[in-house]
Amino acid sequence: MSRYSRRTIFNAVVTVLAVAMMIALAVLCKDTELSEKATRTVTFAFTNSLGRLSSALPFSLFEVLVAVAVVAALALVIKAIVMLAKRRFSAGLCSFTTLVATVLCVVSIYMLDTSFAYNREKPPLAICENGDLTKEEQLAAADNFMRDFMDVSYSLERDADGFPVCDYSVSELSELIAAEYAKLDDDYYCDFVPKAKGMASSALMSELYLIGITFTPIGEANVNEQAPVCDRIFTTAHEMAHSIGIMREEDANLVATYVLINSDNDLLRYAAMLEYSGRILDLVEVLDPVRYEQYRTDISASPVPDEYSGENKFWMSKGAFNKISEFFNDIYLKFNGQDLGTGSYNDGNFWEVTPSDPDDDGNITYEIVLSDIQLVFLTRYGTKN
């Protein structure tokens, strides 16, 4: 038996084992209790070991690994084609099976680190629940939110494009945000929060309409440095949530919002307010339309519309490969049990407003089930604190 044949058999065995592991993980992660235990052991072990290694490096380890993987994959494909053209079938098949086995091993390791985290319990946060606040208390919290939002929007120094001035690199931002994460003292959260990195391939990320990506086995969050400043700040917090085992997109948004909105740093807090101010306005529009119109008037007179316009202008000039990234991200999320796919990013999908039938005078009341992110804001700005 030739050495190529022996390698092909070895590759086949590795492939079978990797597929078996992937199937086993797909089945086991359906158990929430097991998923919670596995996340706190296996996933946290990855973060506490490889996450510390990646954090110590001054560059994006993920980008280096991707570059090496692409070069190696192309080399194996080219070699397989050349060997087959020369009728050296054993050598060609060996190159092909090496590629398949390697890809499946990487996928199985990735699933070991992440699959359980997609099916764990919801993050424990000190926020009120639906029914805890009356309509008047919700409106009072909304008033407090708007007051802080407007105050900070006017106080921040801005550049010529209307964006807040931010002298922090992504790594420096991640250090500030890691200090906020450190305030979450429940053992649901990993003790070590890896450092986020700015990406050398930010231009490509912009064309993919991607602001961040986290490769969890090495615990490294990567952020598009070209993105507008508040997008960049919020995404850094979101991706850092992924890096510590919070994988569902709505949960990563929730925890990122919680740590930012409770920060004493105006810029961090403002990034969360800008991201979700519309969710407070949605609520107020239902509860008190007159107050809602006043909020809109206040916002229109502030620096916020110019910032929104700048963000839209930036993203409208990008996105050459948006449909490709959207397609694969949607499939990936649904494969991991997020039925909404990329809709999981949209907090508007996580609240319900049910109108009653009109009474004798034609009045309609609404039964509202608030999203967790709305509850974060109402808790932070509520009068019961």
Buried (B, 14 or more C-beta within 10 A) or exposed (E): EEEBEEBBEBBBEBBEBBEEBBEEBBEBBEEEEBBBEBBBEBBBEBBBEBBEEBBEEEEBBBBEBBEEEEEEEEEBEEBBEEBBEEEEEBBBBBBBBBBBBBBBBBBBBBBBBBBBBBBBEEBEBEBBEBEBBEEEBBBBBBBBBBEBBBEBBEEBEBEEBBBBEBEBBBBBBBBBBBBBBEEBEEEBBBEBBBBBBBBBBBEBBBBBBBBBBBBBBBBBBBBBBBBBBBBBBBBBBBBBBBBBBBBBBBBBBBBBBBBBBBBEBBBBBBBBBBBBBEBBBBBBBBBBEEBBEBBEEBBEEBBBEEBBEBBEEBBEEBBEBBEEBBEEBBEEBBEBBBEBBBBBBEBEEBBEEEEEEEEEEEEEEEEBEBBBBBBBBBBBBBEEE
